[in-house]
Amino acid sequence: MLPHGGLPEIFPPYLSDLIRRTGGPDGPIGRQFVSRPALERRFYKKGMKDPLMEDEHEVAPGLVYKYESNIHTKKKQFTYTGRALWTITRHCAAYCRFCTRGREVGIPAGQEGVSGAALSHTPHLLMDQIKETLAYIRKEPGITEIILSGGDPMTVHPDVLRFVLGELGAMQREGKLDIVRIGTRVPVHNPLLLRDVHFEAVRELRNPRVMVHINHPFELTPQTLGVLDRFRKECGAIVMSQSVLLRGVNDSAETLYTLFTKLAGAGVVPYYIFQNDRVYWASHFTVPMKRAIHIWQKLRPMLSGVAATARFVIDVPRGYGKVPLPEGNGWYVDYARGYRDFKGKHFALV
Ligand code: SF4
């Protein structure tokens, strides 16, 4: 038995149907959602629960703020703008077995073995807690960007979503916030859940960024593409994709080529592909680093420039921020001798 009980298995009918049509539990969609208890508990003594140190940086209900906003030098203090991550719920429409926040999302109140910070809201923030966090954001001068992240913000009651986005939109208009991002996987888990009220709520923001988590081309169904289109056309959102490199799901240059090309064709900007975080329940999904780099370096020259906007990044355990991997050996630059294009032709630096 896992100390925290493990992520629940929840399959909206839409997702069950997609799993059935794409190879069942062992297909690339099924593997992301159907539990494998023996594998999920195999590494729990060695692996980590919170490699991104989110619990220790929770500064207000659900708000993780770990980026320093001040640099002190001998001569002066330099203040730069910073982003904070806010989880207003611990629920998602379905649960990804590799979830970085598996210590926290989907966990029922009172569950033993999770950290105190992870239980700061169970399961959704109460209105008093939402107001407390909004007040914190307002008074903290370093925060200029909010990332609403999973648990999935699109699963809260539409009135609550509208209130939160309305307040954040007001802070944008006042000049307090520059950017608000909404991280969601509802367009993949259950696009049928998204109705007019959700798009109206997103319209409260100025230039909303909708960061949709998509891992495999099979996830780009007509229903999913339809809601991504609505975010773009009805909300004026810039829709960007985030993917996780997962063994047995999308760990080939060909699969990622199809994914990024289809995303770009649908007007979605590929943004990040992550090496999966080293949480113990997801170790079996990890693609060894050397192989991950090989896939990335093979992929990059294959892509059109507009599909090659993603960066391959690692959230280094117990580090601050993401480390992007170089684009690879498709191209080569030697500042002394010249450079080489992706077909291997050499040019002198002039
Ligand atoms: S949608 Fe995001 S937060 Fe929810 S289970 Fe999947 S990865 Fe985790």
Residues whose N, C-alpha, C, O or C-beta is under 5 A from the ligand:
A	BS01	SF4	C92 A94 Y95 C96 C99 V105 G150 G151 R185
